Amino acid sequence: MSDQPEHVVIVGAGLGGLRTAQQLRSAGYQGRISLVGAERHAPYDRPPLSKQLLTGEWDAERTVLAGPDTVEELGVRLHLGLPAVALRPGDGGHELELADGSALRGDAVVIATGLTARALPDQPAAVHTLRTLDDALALRAALADAGSLLVVGAGFIGAEVASAARGRGLDVTVLEALPAPSARALGPELGTLTGRLLTEAGVDLRTSATTTGFADVPAGVAVELTGGGRVVADVAVVGIGGTPRLDWLDGTATGAGSDGAGLHCGPDGRVHGLHAVWAVGDVAAWDDPVHGDRHRHEHWTSATDQAAVVARDIVGAAPPPRAVPYFWSDQFGLKIQVLGRPELADGLAPLHGNGLEDGPVRGTVAAYTAGDRVVAVAGFGAARLVARYRPLVAANAELAQARETAAALGG
């Protein structure tokens, strides 16, 4: 225990930061933990923001991950509503400056500051983005009195917002610059299936659609389309991804990722170029020793998995078993699930269902392959089936094994 740091400062009070604190205590860490959050809210869960909170099924309190009792039990000191503005590394510890001019000194720092939602050029203040609890509450209030919604971006966030709006009975138009929705997450072939979910639910989906800017209209919001025309709606939301929130570092670390790729980290989460500094979650681009590259996972489960790795590294314990990347999206009453890393694939092989042949989307499961190896599996409303492929994805198994499993499962 003597080799452990006396004070761990965690910058970012979202899921990754909170889970790091919890994992530190689970690993036996007895020292001080400070958790710094830019938002005034207690740590809360983000996936419900575009789902249950936006539809009105949940109130804001239900998204809270750690109330006062949990924080007290963890022995964590919270510093909320105080964004970090600078990190000053030192041989004897690091100094973190906060927005009010105060500073925290720690001999270990974990950076988990997440993303900032991207905006379109000259985006009006009345146009919504969805990243924070306050964003979600503002959008929910706007939709309550609206008859129509424009969504720019058909990734998972855009599709989930469209799903919530259709559930409220709004007319919804979705503009997507790529030829298929969710193509960055799923690839063009399976992205087409998410497009079918949108159109079958009555959404006016327009792919390969780009905008030239916003137009002045007497009421609502309007965008001008490349090639002519415009779309007008009562409410508009832009969902075109996010960028790692690292501007406050101002080049502190050689691995600070000024190219927008995130903090460059080893497979244990240690930031390259900085002693005793780790990063987890959306801001962290970890080296992948299995595939020989570096990857940044913008997903809920990745933040949790990385927190366990970092906490054990800080206390000098053995790392947990390697986790398989996983993410999901709930759209139009159907859960889309992905195991592994689809971006590594050069092929796609159907395993179950007929969605890729214009059959029902529900029940479709497919394997992403690199050569003859399975690097990921995706399923649409097929949770029981998808779970059976986790060991194969973890083992980078041959496609033949996945097909044998599919046959055994009745694929």
Helices and strands as residue ranges (DSSP letters): E 7-11, H 15-26, E 32-37, G 47-50, H 52-55, G 60-63, H 68-74, E 76-80, E 84-88, E 94-98, E 103-106, E 108-111, E 115-117, H 133-144, E 148-152, H 156-167, E 171-175, H 183-200, E 204-206, E 211-215, E 221-225, E 230-233, E 235-238, E 242-244, G 247-249, E 263-265, E 277-279, G 281-283, E 284-288, E 293-296, H 300-315, E 326-331, E 334-340, G 342-344, E 347-352, G 355-357, E 365-370, E 373-380, H 383-387, H 390-394, H 399-408
